């Protein structure tokens, strides 16, 4: 069964002037890693990708969206939390072995208390900086590691 990767959106975005698939819109560091793996045909087919957007909540990577400028903050996270938790629970119940979250502190507030009766294991990519997190993400999306093999880098929530 596949894993579900939840990648938070990025401030850095393309400005296409029209609706585009979410994955095409974002151009931040982690999205460059994901897009390069996909472009090279190296993206692990055992991983499904969705995006935690400060504007839209949890969306599919191929969902058409327009450019926007909204930051995730504590208030926005509290507002989005009920729908994000519900959507994530529904997705996880559809047969994922685990959920892997790559998101910053403010984004994590949308899922902080989701684990107690969640239908599958939830991991978070952790590291001492963006480089460590990027390296872990790269190895995950390229199928070079699994959450269970990265206990020192990926922590189970909470």
Order of alpha helices (4+ residues) and beta strands (2+ residues): beta-beta-alpha-alpha-beta-beta-beta-alpha-beta-alpha-beta-alpha-beta
